[in-house]
Each structure stands twice: as structure tokens, then as C-alpha cells.
């Protein structure tokens, strides 16, 4: 008999995005040529080869040290099977 377990994984990431990819200059003109900040939350649950997961990414600019203005939220959902080098 094989041992089966539900595996949960979670990741938090934050950082800085530089460049003109996002339209954030209307929110805070002081950050117009600098970039934007982001935070990402990722979670996955797997049982054997099957997995299901998702990710939320929020982009924002600071108005002050404790006040931030978000301007985009991205949601990603994933589900499938993982057989080593092959994901379906």
C-alpha cells in the first residue's frame, strides 16, 4: 500500500517593478519615473500527481509610509496533473 498525503505549499513575495509597463502615474506623480511595488500570494495543494492552486498579485504605489494606492489586481488559477517532467 502506498502512502498518500495532501501536500500544501504557500509563498509570499514582494518587490519593485521598474519601467513603463503599468499605468500608475495618475495615482502618484512622484513615482512616475521610478516604478511600482507589488505583493504576490501563491498557494498550491497536491495529492499524488493531482494539484490545484492559485495566485494573487497586487500592484500599488505608496502615498505615504503607511498609505498605499493599489491600481491592479491579477488572479491566476491552476489545476492539473504533475508527472515529473510532464505537467498536464
Beta strands, then each sheet from edge to edge (+ up, - down):
strand 1: 6-17
strand 2: 36-47
strand 3: 50-62
strand 4: 68-83
strand 5: 86-87
sheet 1: 1+ 2- 3+ 4- 5+
end
